[in-house]
């Protein structure tokens, strides 16, 4: 494979992974994922993050070919998660004098994961710089975006930000690796928002702090460790991360339901019809037993309204709704307008469980909730459903 130059002094040596089914063994990868790694073959050479072990048999050969027989001097470890660091042992075997660059938290993890010795480590602080020759690296610690040791690296001459997991996205790089070579609106944007909501969203407060720290920099290129490299319009992805981390969302509603025999599903559809009659658009209804929680979370992040519905199941809410609620608790989306509904045969455990979950996690919801015993005939639920939807629509339109 030929080398791809990002700038005169920076090369892309990443790879596509179309074999892995689940990212972090949790999030679906129907379109795969890229592992982006970069090398600067200056007077002193530097590799920026590695790739996941086993994802590219030619990775070390690429490094050797670009270096032309010279040793690799530095490896910048922006983030220690193994999809970015698991080639470290191989690199140290090949380049025993290699210096790994990181912060105090990085070194603790390097010792735990890869038994890296102190003599192979170069400790940096926030704002420290390292000259390589024509290029110069500047380091900024960005804790909890999304591990405690996370940092980003800025190449001063080309004004390139190596952002690791920040500004990343799911999906392989099919052909062009740059933003201007692809139609971002659509699949790429959906996969980037899904990545943000699933992986980074929980740490949105820390994302805001990181954006504030980086704001004084003149950034011409953003080179993350997953997804597109932003060379045409880097401000686009900065703006998206700012919007998502502020919990800004569009007018629209996610209706997520769990139904055993179709009664709760009928309620979900009825609520959707009433919302449409109230003039609400962008109504998206999901069966939590069919649609993976990853996609539902992404839509929750996108839209302002959230309506949760469940049948009762063994005196509790349905297990798949409980799973969705647990993931909502973990990623903690804010500023949502929420209502709940459900059905049961002999007690109201499902709706009771949803309310308890929302109360315990400080997520206000609107009353009235709708609960139907047995078959959800229109005459049973018409009045309460119309009241619920009118209240919900009024809040959504504010």
C-alpha beads as a LAMMPS data file, in Angstrom:
LAMMPS data file: protein, C-alpha beads

398 atoms
397 bonds

1 atom types
1 bond types

-500.0 500.0 xlo xhi
-500.0 500.0 ylo yhi
-500.0 500.0 zlo zhi

Masses

1 110.0

Atoms # bond

1 1 1 0.000 0.000 0.000
2 1 1 1.243 3.461 -0.849
3 1 1 1.793 6.017 1.880
4 1 1 -0.798 8.783 2.246
5 1 1 0.505 12.219 3.152
6 1 1 -1.540 14.482 5.396
7 1 1 1.005 17.292 5.006
8 1 1 4.576 17.447 3.702
9 1 1 5.829 16.021 7.010
10 1 1 2.914 13.887 8.268
11 1 1 1.922 10.464 6.924
12 1 1 -1.233 8.467 7.532
13 1 1 -0.540 4.790 8.323
14 1 1 -3.933 3.687 9.625
15 1 1 -6.095 0.766 8.581
16 1 1 -9.727 -0.320 8.201
17 1 1 -11.223 -3.073 10.340
18 1 1 -14.236 -4.732 8.708
19 1 1 -13.983 -7.950 10.743
20 1 1 -14.851 -6.682 14.207
21 1 1 -18.572 -6.938 14.978
22 1 1 -18.674 -4.958 18.216
23 1 1 -16.654 -1.900 19.280
24 1 1 -15.550 -2.393 22.900
25 1 1 -17.443 -5.682 22.547
26 1 1 -20.634 -3.657 23.004
27 1 1 -21.460 -1.293 20.113
28 1 1 -22.378 -2.694 16.644
29 1 1 -20.053 -1.993 13.719
30 1 1 -22.069 -2.739 10.565
31 1 1 -19.834 -0.337 8.636
32 1 1 -16.629 -1.339 10.426
33 1 1 -14.194 1.113 11.994
34 1 1 -10.872 2.705 11.107
35 1 1 -7.803 2.850 13.336
36 1 1 -5.888 5.990 12.429
37 1 1 -2.191 6.271 13.176
38 1 1 0.265 8.930 11.993
39 1 1 4.014 9.233 11.611
40 1 1 6.291 12.273 11.338
41 1 1 9.693 11.276 9.826
42 1 1 11.515 14.485 10.797
43 1 1 15.100 14.785 12.088
44 1 1 13.646 13.075 15.155
45 1 1 10.792 10.785 14.193
46 1 1 7.476 10.493 16.041
47 1 1 4.587 8.069 15.761
48 1 1 1.210 9.361 16.932
49 1 1 -0.771 6.504 18.525
50 1 1 -0.795 2.951 17.191
51 1 1 -3.535 0.645 15.893
52 1 1 -5.238 -2.399 17.386
53 1 1 -2.961 -5.435 17.433
54 1 1 -3.736 -7.824 14.579
55 1 1 -5.753 -5.367 12.493
56 1 1 -2.978 -4.768 9.914
57 1 1 -0.121 -7.208 9.277
58 1 1 1.772 -4.530 7.318
59 1 1 1.734 -1.846 10.022
60 1 1 5.344 -2.240 11.161
61 1 1 6.495 -2.491 7.553
62 1 1 4.809 0.824 6.776
63 1 1 6.686 2.472 9.631
64 1 1 10.000 0.969 8.546
65 1 1 9.473 1.960 4.922
66 1 1 8.742 5.595 5.774
67 1 1 11.685 5.795 8.175
68 1 1 13.997 4.301 5.553
69 1 1 16.023 2.254 8.012
70 1 1 16.251 4.961 10.683
71 1 1 15.081 4.168 14.221
72 1 1 11.771 5.416 15.558
73 1 1 12.518 7.980 18.254
74 1 1 9.160 8.747 19.867
75 1 1 5.700 7.289 20.252
76 1 1 3.043 9.742 21.453
77 1 1 0.479 7.882 23.559
78 1 1 -2.556 10.162 23.528
79 1 1 -4.834 7.475 24.945
80 1 1 -4.174 4.062 26.444
81 1 1 -7.226 2.122 25.277
82 1 1 -5.877 -0.979 23.483
83 1 1 -7.297 -0.068 20.068
84 1 1 -4.715 2.749 20.126
85 1 1 -1.916 1.249 22.195
86 1 1 -1.756 -2.529 21.711
87 1 1 1.165 -2.371 19.252
88 1 1 3.432 -0.907 21.932
89 1 1 5.151 -4.184 22.826
90 1 1 5.861 -4.927 19.156
91 1 1 7.295 -1.449 18.676
92 1 1 9.532 -1.744 21.732
93 1 1 10.820 -5.094 20.482
94 1 1 11.694 -3.522 17.151
95 1 1 12.915 -0.182 18.549
96 1 1 14.254 -0.866 22.100
97 1 1 15.349 2.762 22.605
98 1 1 11.922 4.121 21.723
99 1 1 10.654 6.853 24.055
100 1 1 6.933 6.758 24.872
101 1 1 5.459 10.198 25.489
102 1 1 2.615 10.625 27.968
103 1 1 1.554 12.138 31.266
104 1 1 1.623 10.809 34.818
105 1 1 -1.642 8.891 34.365
106 1 1 -0.357 7.417 31.090
107 1 1 2.679 5.882 32.729
108 1 1 0.626 4.102 35.391
109 1 1 -1.424 2.427 32.671
110 1 1 1.629 1.663 30.533
111 1 1 3.136 -0.227 33.451
112 1 1 -0.102 -2.113 34.078
113 1 1 -0.868 -3.020 30.475
114 1 1 2.569 -3.421 28.879
115 1 1 5.140 -3.369 31.723
116 1 1 6.887 -0.349 30.175
117 1 1 10.035 0.680 32.034
118 1 1 10.790 4.169 33.286
119 1 1 13.755 4.537 30.902
120 1 1 11.421 4.154 27.927
121 1 1 9.064 6.863 29.126
122 1 1 9.151 10.628 28.536
123 1 1 6.800 12.379 30.941
124 1 1 5.147 15.599 29.732
125 1 1 2.976 18.231 31.370
126 1 1 0.123 20.322 30.035
127 1 1 1.430 22.716 27.366
128 1 1 4.887 21.140 27.079
129 1 1 6.581 21.169 23.664
130 1 1 8.962 18.863 21.798
131 1 1 10.902 19.914 18.702
132 1 1 11.475 17.206 16.097
133 1 1 13.220 19.373 13.477
134 1 1 10.973 21.238 11.085
135 1 1 8.004 20.165 13.157
136 1 1 7.136 20.808 16.785
137 1 1 4.679 18.975 19.014
138 1 1 2.710 20.621 21.800
139 1 1 0.774 18.524 24.305
140 1 1 -2.524 19.291 26.019
141 1 1 -3.961 17.053 28.706
142 1 1 -7.709 16.485 28.221
143 1 1 -8.703 14.212 31.121
144 1 1 -11.889 12.159 30.861
145 1 1 -12.304 12.613 27.133
146 1 1 -12.825 9.789 27.747
147 1 1 -10.213 8.157 30.061
148 1 1 -8.327 9.948 32.870
149 1 1 -5.001 9.958 30.986
150 1 1 -6.388 11.268 27.678
151 1 1 -4.456 14.019 25.955
152 1 1 -4.215 15.564 22.489
153 1 1 -1.152 16.576 20.490
154 1 1 -0.823 19.703 18.332
155 1 1 1.771 19.945 15.576
156 1 1 2.592 23.645 15.551
157 1 1 4.001 24.089 12.026
158 1 1 1.139 22.455 10.104
159 1 1 -1.433 23.376 12.768
160 1 1 -2.595 19.767 12.969
161 1 1 -4.453 18.490 16.015
162 1 1 -4.014 14.765 16.728
163 1 1 -7.163 14.272 18.765
164 1 1 -7.290 10.488 19.336
165 1 1 -10.866 9.535 20.339
166 1 1 -12.113 13.117 20.274
167 1 1 -13.778 14.054 16.968
168 1 1 -13.842 10.376 15.961
169 1 1 -16.570 8.289 14.405
170 1 1 -17.596 4.741 13.570
171 1 1 -17.236 3.442 10.014
172 1 1 -14.307 2.589 7.764
173 1 1 -12.611 5.065 5.443
174 1 1 -13.773 3.838 2.044
175 1 1 -11.533 5.537 -0.494
176 1 1 -10.833 9.101 0.581
177 1 1 -9.694 9.621 4.141
178 1 1 -10.436 13.374 4.248
179 1 1 -13.730 15.123 4.990
180 1 1 -13.784 16.920 1.623
181 1 1 -13.526 13.591 -0.224
182 1 1 -16.757 12.303 1.311
183 1 1 -20.429 13.205 1.629
184 1 1 -20.457 13.793 5.356
185 1 1 -24.156 14.612 5.729
186 1 1 -25.882 11.270 6.080
187 1 1 -24.116 8.053 7.030
188 1 1 -20.844 9.590 8.228
189 1 1 -22.629 12.141 10.420
190 1 1 -25.019 9.530 11.833
191 1 1 -22.115 7.235 12.673
192 1 1 -20.185 10.110 14.255
193 1 1 -23.151 11.068 16.437
194 1 1 -23.676 7.419 17.390
195 1 1 -19.984 7.229 18.326
196 1 1 -20.272 10.422 20.394
197 1 1 -23.443 9.394 22.221
198 1 1 -22.183 5.851 22.914
199 1 1 -18.531 6.534 23.774
200 1 1 -17.993 10.184 24.694
201 1 1 -21.396 11.604 25.652
202 1 1 -21.124 10.712 29.340
203 1 1 -18.132 13.070 29.576
204 1 1 -19.721 16.058 27.804
205 1 1 -18.765 18.411 30.638
206 1 1 -15.116 17.471 30.175
207 1 1 -15.494 17.870 26.396
208 1 1 -16.552 21.466 26.999
209 1 1 -13.458 22.039 29.148
210 1 1 -11.235 20.525 26.457
211 1 1 -12.804 22.688 23.750
212 1 1 -12.195 25.784 25.869
213 1 1 -8.554 24.790 26.362
214 1 1 -8.039 24.267 22.622
215 1 1 -9.980 27.361 21.527
216 1 1 -6.886 29.639 21.289
217 1 1 -5.214 27.268 18.795
218 1 1 -5.342 27.883 15.066
219 1 1 -6.398 24.418 13.878
220 1 1 -6.201 23.685 10.161
221 1 1 -6.368 19.867 10.350
222 1 1 -7.992 17.527 12.868
223 1 1 -6.585 14.002 12.736
224 1 1 -8.558 11.698 15.069
225 1 1 -7.892 8.026 15.701
226 1 1 -11.209 6.848 14.237
227 1 1 -13.039 8.170 11.196
228 1 1 -12.501 11.044 8.794
229 1 1 -9.509 13.372 8.886
230 1 1 -10.803 16.939 8.867
231 1 1 -8.676 18.967 6.459
232 1 1 -11.311 20.798 4.414
233 1 1 -13.496 22.189 7.210
234 1 1 -12.246 21.282 10.702
235 1 1 -14.572 23.861 12.251
236 1 1 -17.501 21.698 11.183
237 1 1 -16.607 18.856 13.542
238 1 1 -15.606 21.275 16.321
239 1 1 -19.040 22.876 16.015
240 1 1 -20.767 19.474 16.185
241 1 1 -18.849 18.449 19.304
242 1 1 -19.665 21.797 20.893
243 1 1 -23.364 21.317 20.078
244 1 1 -23.530 17.718 21.277
245 1 1 -21.583 18.398 24.477
246 1 1 -23.939 21.266 25.295
247 1 1 -26.850 18.817 24.956
248 1 1 -28.394 20.895 22.182
249 1 1 -30.987 18.889 20.263
250 1 1 -33.553 19.169 17.496
251 1 1 -37.310 19.282 17.838
252 1 1 -38.453 15.705 17.515
253 1 1 -39.383 12.677 19.596
254 1 1 -37.954 9.241 20.275
255 1 1 -40.594 6.737 21.367
256 1 1 -38.910 3.624 22.750
257 1 1 -41.063 0.737 23.900
258 1 1 -40.830 -2.839 25.177
259 1 1 -43.790 -5.080 24.357
260 1 1 -44.275 -8.829 24.842
261 1 1 -47.512 -9.413 22.931
262 1 1 -48.104 -6.148 21.077
263 1 1 -50.258 -4.185 23.527
264 1 1 -47.564 -1.680 24.502
265 1 1 -46.570 -1.390 20.852
266 1 1 -50.156 -0.401 19.966
267 1 1 -49.954 2.293 22.628
268 1 1 -46.676 3.573 21.159
269 1 1 -48.221 3.866 17.704
270 1 1 -51.331 5.588 19.088
271 1 1 -49.176 8.151 20.894
272 1 1 -47.237 8.705 17.670
273 1 1 -50.463 9.402 15.745
274 1 1 -51.599 11.922 18.357
275 1 1 -48.206 13.670 18.310
276 1 1 -48.432 14.055 14.542
277 1 1 -51.912 15.560 14.909
278 1 1 -50.378 18.096 17.311
279 1 1 -47.987 19.145 14.557
280 1 1 -44.906 17.323 15.855
281 1 1 -42.538 16.068 13.177
282 1 1 -39.498 13.797 13.389
283 1 1 -41.190 11.052 15.380
284 1 1 -39.008 7.938 15.621
285 1 1 -40.396 4.787 17.261
286 1 1 -38.169 1.894 18.350
287 1 1 -38.827 -1.584 19.699
288 1 1 -36.042 -1.979 22.262
289 1 1 -36.033 -5.748 21.749
290 1 1 -35.264 -5.321 18.044
291 1 1 -33.135 -2.184 17.698
292 1 1 -29.758 -2.203 19.430
293 1 1 -29.525 0.340 22.226
294 1 1 -26.576 1.986 20.436
295 1 1 -28.855 3.411 17.740
296 1 1 -31.569 4.448 20.169
297 1 1 -29.052 6.398 22.254
298 1 1 -27.880 8.225 19.138
299 1 1 -31.437 9.304 18.315
300 1 1 -32.047 10.310 21.931
301 1 1 -29.012 12.570 21.674
302 1 1 -30.355 14.052 18.433
303 1 1 -33.920 14.841 19.504
304 1 1 -35.392 16.815 22.383
305 1 1 -38.345 14.590 23.258
306 1 1 -38.227 11.112 24.818
307 1 1 -41.199 8.874 25.529
308 1 1 -40.525 5.540 27.226
309 1 1 -43.061 2.726 27.367
310 1 1 -42.973 -0.775 28.812
311 1 1 -45.136 -3.694 29.653
312 1 1 -44.947 -5.163 33.139
313 1 1 -42.638 -8.177 33.377
314 1 1 -42.328 -10.274 36.543
315 1 1 -43.445 -7.294 38.671
316 1 1 -40.896 -4.993 37.001
317 1 1 -40.336 -3.241 33.687
318 1 1 -39.362 -5.398 30.706
319 1 1 -35.657 -6.469 30.826
320 1 1 -34.859 -4.824 27.475
321 1 1 -36.351 -1.536 28.641
322 1 1 -34.327 -1.894 31.824
323 1 1 -31.247 -2.313 29.620
324 1 1 -32.035 0.887 27.712
325 1 1 -32.634 2.728 30.990
326 1 1 -29.276 1.562 32.313
327 1 1 -27.507 2.884 29.187
328 1 1 -29.399 6.181 29.470
329 1 1 -28.226 6.397 33.074
330 1 1 -24.630 5.808 31.992
331 1 1 -24.473 8.361 29.152
332 1 1 -26.742 10.814 31.037
333 1 1 -28.354 12.912 28.278
334 1 1 -29.696 16.199 29.605
335 1 1 -32.416 18.735 28.794
336 1 1 -34.917 16.125 27.596
337 1 1 -38.697 16.372 27.720
338 1 1 -39.844 12.979 28.978
339 1 1 -43.124 11.101 29.311
340 1 1 -43.848 7.465 30.156
341 1 1 -46.548 4.905 29.398
342 1 1 -47.163 1.197 29.703
343 1 1 -49.508 -1.743 29.938
344 1 1 -49.926 -4.644 32.312
345 1 1 -52.164 -7.586 33.145
346 1 1 -52.301 -7.511 36.945
347 1 1 -50.193 -4.650 38.306
348 1 1 -48.571 -1.421 37.161
349 1 1 -44.991 -2.504 37.732
350 1 1 -43.717 -1.334 34.332
351 1 1 -44.768 2.305 34.597
352 1 1 -43.881 2.293 38.299
353 1 1 -40.381 1.048 37.372
354 1 1 -39.917 3.739 34.722
355 1 1 -40.906 6.481 37.146
356 1 1 -38.584 5.104 39.815
357 1 1 -35.692 5.043 37.328
358 1 1 -36.290 8.646 36.271
359 1 1 -36.701 9.875 39.854
360 1 1 -33.520 8.156 41.015
361 1 1 -31.524 9.678 38.173
362 1 1 -32.853 13.216 38.488
363 1 1 -34.651 13.183 35.140
364 1 1 -37.950 15.132 35.398
365 1 1 -40.929 13.721 33.484
366 1 1 -44.357 15.022 32.619
367 1 1 -47.637 13.830 34.031
368 1 1 -49.989 12.243 33.317
369 1 1 -48.401 8.914 32.561
370 1 1 -50.594 6.474 30.636
371 1 1 -51.187 3.012 31.970
372 1 1 -53.608 0.486 30.502
373 1 1 -54.636 -2.844 32.000
374 1 1 -55.240 -5.497 29.376
375 1 1 -55.982 -4.612 25.769
376 1 1 -55.301 -0.923 24.961
377 1 1 -58.704 -0.110 23.471
378 1 1 -59.058 3.483 22.330
379 1 1 -61.915 4.152 24.743
380 1 1 -59.645 3.070 27.623
381 1 1 -56.834 5.474 26.822
382 1 1 -58.181 8.228 24.591
383 1 1 -58.652 10.955 27.194
384 1 1 -55.443 10.292 29.146
385 1 1 -53.394 9.890 25.966
386 1 1 -54.669 13.141 24.482
387 1 1 -53.920 14.978 27.717
388 1 1 -50.437 13.468 27.859
389 1 1 -49.664 14.310 24.235
390 1 1 -51.012 17.863 24.427
391 1 1 -48.873 18.531 27.505
392 1 1 -45.833 16.927 25.882
393 1 1 -46.237 18.762 22.558
394 1 1 -46.627 22.120 24.295
395 1 1 -43.368 21.594 26.194
396 1 1 -41.578 20.413 23.079
397 1 1 -42.602 23.511 21.125
398 1 1 -41.424 25.967 23.801

Bonds

1 1 1 2
2 1 2 3
3 1 3 4
4 1 4 5
5 1 5 6
6 1 6 7
7 1 7 8
8 1 8 9
9 1 9 10
10 1 10 11
11 1 11 12
12 1 12 13
13 1 13 14
14 1 14 15
15 1 15 16
16 1 16 17
17 1 17 18
18 1 18 19
19 1 19 20
20 1 20 21
21 1 21 22
22 1 22 23
23 1 23 24
24 1 24 25
25 1 25 26
26 1 26 27
27 1 27 28
28 1 28 29
29 1 29 30
30 1 30 31
31 1 31 32
32 1 32 33
33 1 33 34
34 1 34 35
35 1 35 36
36 1 36 37
37 1 37 38
38 1 38 39
39 1 39 40
40 1 40 41
41 1 41 42
42 1 42 43
43 1 43 44
44 1 44 45
45 1 45 46
46 1 46 47
47 1 47 48
48 1 48 49
49 1 49 50
50 1 50 51
51 1 51 52
52 1 52 53
53 1 53 54
54 1 54 55
55 1 55 56
56 1 56 57
57 1 57 58
58 1 58 59
59 1 59 60
60 1 60 61
61 1 61 62
62 1 62 63
63 1 63 64
64 1 64 65
65 1 65 66
66 1 66 67
67 1 67 68
68 1 68 69
69 1 69 70
70 1 70 71
71 1 71 72
72 1 72 73
73 1 73 74
74 1 74 75
75 1 75 76
76 1 76 77
77 1 77 78
78 1 78 79
79 1 79 80
80 1 80 81
81 1 81 82
82 1 82 83
83 1 83 84
84 1 84 85
85 1 85 86
86 1 86 87
87 1 87 88
88 1 88 89
89 1 89 90
90 1 90 91
91 1 91 92
92 1 92 93
93 1 93 94
94 1 94 95
95 1 95 96
96 1 96 97
97 1 97 98
98 1 98 99
99 1 99 100
100 1 100 101
101 1 101 102
102 1 102 103
103 1 103 104
104 1 104 105
105 1 105 106
106 1 106 107
107 1 107 108
108 1 108 109
109 1 109 110
110 1 110 111
111 1 111 112
112 1 112 113
113 1 113 114
114 1 114 115
115 1 115 116
116 1 116 117
117 1 117 118
118 1 118 119
119 1 119 120
120 1 120 121
121 1 121 122
122 1 122 123
123 1 123 124
124 1 124 125
125 1 125 126
126 1 126 127
127 1 127 128
128 1 128 129
129 1 129 130
130 1 130 131
131 1 131 132
132 1 132 133
133 1 133 134
134 1 134 135
135 1 135 136
136 1 136 137
137 1 137 138
138 1 138 139
139 1 139 140
140 1 140 141
141 1 141 142
142 1 142 143
143 1 143 144
144 1 144 145
145 1 145 146
146 1 146 147
147 1 147 148
148 1 148 149
149 1 149 150
150 1 150 151
151 1 151 152
152 1 152 153
153 1 153 154
154 1 154 155
155 1 155 156
156 1 156 157
157 1 157 158
158 1 158 159
159 1 159 160
160 1 160 161
161 1 161 162
162 1 162 163
163 1 163 164
164 1 164 165
165 1 165 166
166 1 166 167
167 1 167 168
168 1 168 169
169 1 169 170
170 1 170 171
171 1 171 172
172 1 172 173
173 1 173 174
174 1 174 175
175 1 175 176
176 1 176 177
177 1 177 178
178 1 178 179
179 1 179 180
180 1 180 181
181 1 181 182
182 1 182 183
183 1 183 184
184 1 184 185
185 1 185 186
186 1 186 187
187 1 187 188
188 1 188 189
189 1 189 190
190 1 190 191
191 1 191 192
192 1 192 193
193 1 193 194
194 1 194 195
195 1 195 196
196 1 196 197
197 1 197 198
198 1 198 199
199 1 199 200
200 1 200 201
201 1 201 202
202 1 202 203
203 1 203 204
204 1 204 205
205 1 205 206
206 1 206 207
207 1 207 208
208 1 208 209
209 1 209 210
210 1 210 211
211 1 211 212
212 1 212 213
213 1 213 214
214 1 214 215
215 1 215 216
216 1 216 217
217 1 217 218
218 1 218 219
219 1 219 220
220 1 220 221
221 1 221 222
222 1 222 223
223 1 223 224
224 1 224 225
225 1 225 226
226 1 226 227
227 1 227 228
228 1 228 229
229 1 229 230
230 1 230 231
231 1 231 232
232 1 232 233
233 1 233 234
234 1 234 235
235 1 235 236
236 1 236 237
237 1 237 238
238 1 238 239
239 1 239 240
240 1 240 241
241 1 241 242
242 1 242 243
243 1 243 244
244 1 244 245
245 1 245 246
246 1 246 247
247 1 247 248
248 1 248 249
249 1 249 250
250 1 250 251
251 1 251 252
252 1 252 253
253 1 253 254
254 1 254 255
255 1 255 256
256 1 256 257
257 1 257 258
258 1 258 259
259 1 259 260
260 1 260 261
261 1 261 262
262 1 262 263
263 1 263 264
264 1 264 265
265 1 265 266
266 1 266 267
267 1 267 268
268 1 268 269
269 1 269 270
270 1 270 271
271 1 271 272
272 1 272 273
273 1 273 274
274 1 274 275
275 1 275 276
276 1 276 277
277 1 277 278
278 1 278 279
279 1 279 280
280 1 280 281
281 1 281 282
282 1 282 283
283 1 283 284
284 1 284 285
285 1 285 286
286 1 286 287
287 1 287 288
288 1 288 289
289 1 289 290
290 1 290 291
291 1 291 292
292 1 292 293
293 1 293 294
294 1 294 295
295 1 295 296
296 1 296 297
297 1 297 298
298 1 298 299
299 1 299 300
300 1 300 301
301 1 301 302
302 1 302 303
303 1 303 304
304 1 304 305
305 1 305 306
306 1 306 307
307 1 307 308
308 1 308 309
309 1 309 310
310 1 310 311
311 1 311 312
312 1 312 313
313 1 313 314
314 1 314 315
315 1 315 316
316 1 316 317
317 1 317 318
318 1 318 319
319 1 319 320
320 1 320 321
321 1 321 322
322 1 322 323
323 1 323 324
324 1 324 325
325 1 325 326
326 1 326 327
327 1 327 328
328 1 328 329
329 1 329 330
330 1 330 331
331 1 331 332
332 1 332 333
333 1 333 334
334 1 334 335
335 1 335 336
336 1 336 337
337 1 337 338
338 1 338 339
339 1 339 340
340 1 340 341
341 1 341 342
342 1 342 343
343 1 343 344
344 1 344 345
345 1 345 346
346 1 346 347
347 1 347 348
348 1 348 349
349 1 349 350
350 1 350 351
351 1 351 352
352 1 352 353
353 1 353 354
354 1 354 355
355 1 355 356
356 1 356 357
357 1 357 358
358 1 358 359
359 1 359 360
360 1 360 361
361 1 361 362
362 1 362 363
363 1 363 364
364 1 364 365
365 1 365 366
366 1 366 367
367 1 367 368
368 1 368 369
369 1 369 370
370 1 370 371
371 1 371 372
372 1 372 373
373 1 373 374
374 1 374 375
375 1 375 376
376 1 376 377
377 1 377 378
378 1 378 379
379 1 379 380
380 1 380 381
381 1 381 382
382 1 382 383
383 1 383 384
384 1 384 385
385 1 385 386
386 1 386 387
387 1 387 388
388 1 388 389
389 1 389 390
390 1 390 391
391 1 391 392
392 1 392 393
393 1 393 394
394 1 394 395
395 1 395 396
396 1 396 397
397 1 397 398
